């Protein structure tokens, strides 16, 4: 189901707030030519952003996809948003790959986690 089969099944750790999240929720079209390659390139690029903390992914059997990006501060998120390759991928996504999407950006004020020992 996931476009990220190599990703371990574990959530991104809880970080000391405040930090930012970008929640990208999608429904994709049938046309996905070039999507995987572009997605892999975006993952490479975002890792180079100072303040990038990680990403979680999920996809429902019905096709709803959710990607949550975690960023230390608003500047890191703004740098990602302004990246020229990322902007080009966004345009292509609207033209070809997404039936619909939403983007929610929030400042995290509380964060916690649990891992079974």
Secondary structure, 3 states (H helix, E strand, C coil): CCCCCCCCCCCCCCCCCCEEEEEEEEEECCCCCCHHHHHHHHHHHHHCCCCEEEEEEEECCCCEEEEEEEECCHHHHHHHHHCHHHHHHHHHHHHHHEEEEEEEEEEECCCCCCCCC
